[in-house]
Amino acid sequence: MTKMKPVVHYSIAFDSVMISTEDLILGTKRLLETTRPVVLPVSVPIKTLITSADVLHSWAIPSLGIKIDAVPGRINQFVMEIKHPGFYFGQCSELCGSMHSFMPITLHVVYQDDFSNWVKKTGQIV
């Protein structure tokens, strides 16, 4: 008999914006770094729901093979399971308005224990 993993539901929401050029420190990635990365656990299936409140966006992280549109009035979904911890960078790949071509995405993928500690420490659960 196959043992099933327990299902844990988290709903995480917060704002994250591009770090301005003046605030960059040596070693950071210009136009890719954000003020707060999205923190996710490694090797866990993650169901992601995406929508938009204003215009079309396209949430893209090329190194993970992810590109999904955020459409006002619709909810798109996908499931991802990231196998290796680390930082993953992407950007909005639509020209959807002023400064939107510079809308970066930063994922910080960590081990489950580190993720649980982050959740407890930051209280990001909605």
C-alpha positions as CSV (number, residue, x, y, z in Angstrom):
1,M,0.0,0.0,0.0
2,T,1.3,3.5,-0.9
3,K,1.5,5.9,1.9
4,M,0.0,9.3,1.0
5,K,1.6,12.5,2.1
6,P,-0.5,14.7,4.4
7,V,-2.0,17.7,2.7
8,V,-1.3,21.1,4.3
9,H,-3.0,24.1,3.0
10,Y,-1.3,27.5,3.1
11,S,-2.6,30.7,1.5
12,I,0.2,33.2,1.2
13,A,-0.2,36.7,0.0
14,F,2.0,39.8,0.2
15,D,3.3,42.6,-2.0
16,S,6.8,42.4,-3.5
17,V,8.3,45.1,-5.8
18,M,11.5,45.6,-7.8
19,I,14.4,46.9,-5.8
20,S,15.4,50.3,-7.1
21,T,18.9,50.7,-8.6
22,E,19.9,53.0,-5.8
23,D,19.1,50.3,-3.2
24,L,21.0,47.4,-4.9
25,I,23.9,45.9,-3.1
26,L,26.9,44.2,-4.6
27,G,26.0,40.8,-6.0
28,T,22.3,41.4,-6.5
29,K,20.6,41.1,-9.9
30,R,19.5,44.4,-11.4
31,L,15.9,44.3,-12.7
32,L,15.3,40.8,-11.2
33,E,15.6,41.2,-7.4
34,T,12.4,42.0,-5.4
35,T,11.9,43.5,-2.0
36,R,10.6,40.1,-0.8
37,P,10.9,36.8,-2.6
38,V,8.0,34.3,-2.7
39,V,9.2,31.6,-0.3
40,L,8.1,28.0,-1.3
41,P,9.0,24.5,0.0
42,V,11.1,22.2,-2.1
43,S,9.7,18.9,-3.4
44,V,6.1,19.7,-2.5
45,P,3.3,19.9,-5.1
46,I,2.1,23.5,-5.0
47,K,-1.2,24.5,-6.6
48,T,-1.0,28.1,-7.8
49,L,-3.9,30.3,-8.6
50,I,-3.2,33.4,-10.6
51,T,-5.4,36.4,-11.7
52,S,-5.1,40.1,-12.3
53,A,-6.9,43.1,-10.9
54,D,-6.0,45.5,-13.8
55,V,-4.6,44.3,-17.1
56,L,-3.1,41.1,-18.6
57,H,0.1,39.9,-17.0
58,S,2.2,36.9,-17.8
59,W,3.9,35.2,-14.8
60,A,7.0,33.6,-16.3
61,I,10.0,31.8,-14.7
62,P,11.9,30.4,-17.7
63,S,14.3,28.1,-15.6
64,L,11.2,26.3,-14.3
65,G,9.4,26.2,-17.6
66,I,6.5,28.2,-16.2
67,K,4.6,30.9,-18.1
68,I,1.0,31.5,-17.2
69,D,-1.3,34.4,-18.0
70,A,-3.0,36.5,-15.3
71,V,-6.3,37.7,-16.8
72,P,-8.7,40.1,-15.1
73,G,-11.9,38.3,-14.1
74,R,-10.5,34.8,-14.6
75,I,-8.5,32.5,-12.4
76,N,-5.8,30.4,-14.0
77,Q,-4.1,27.6,-12.1
78,F,-1.1,25.3,-12.4
79,V,0.7,22.8,-10.2
80,M,4.4,22.9,-9.7
81,E,6.9,20.9,-7.7
82,I,10.3,22.4,-7.6
83,K,13.0,19.7,-7.0
84,H,16.0,21.8,-6.0
85,P,16.3,24.6,-3.4
86,G,17.6,28.0,-4.4
87,F,16.6,31.2,-6.0
88,Y,14.6,31.3,-9.3
89,F,14.0,34.5,-11.2
90,G,11.5,35.6,-13.8
91,Q,9.5,38.6,-15.0
92,C,6.2,39.6,-16.4
93,S,6.5,38.8,-20.1
94,E,3.7,41.1,-21.3
95,L,3.9,44.8,-22.1
96,C,0.9,45.5,-20.0
97,G,1.5,49.1,-18.9
98,S,4.0,51.6,-17.6
99,M,6.9,49.8,-15.8
100,H,5.2,46.5,-16.2
101,S,8.0,45.2,-18.5
102,F,10.2,45.5,-15.4
103,M,8.0,43.5,-13.1
104,P,10.3,40.9,-11.6
105,I,9.5,37.6,-9.9
106,T,11.8,36.0,-7.3
107,L,11.2,32.6,-5.8
108,H,13.2,31.4,-2.8
109,V,12.8,27.6,-2.6
110,V,13.8,26.1,0.8
111,Y,13.6,22.9,2.6
112,Q,10.3,22.1,4.4
113,D,11.7,22.8,7.9
114,D,12.9,26.2,6.8
115,F,9.6,26.9,5.1
116,S,7.7,26.0,8.3
117,N,10.0,28.3,10.3
118,W,9.5,31.1,7.8
119,V,5.7,30.8,8.0
120,K,5.8,30.9,11.9
121,K,8.3,33.8,11.9
122,T,6.6,36.0,9.3
123,G,3.0,35.1,9.8
124,Q,2.3,35.4,6.1
125,I,-0.6,32.9,6.1
126,V,-3.8,34.5,5.1
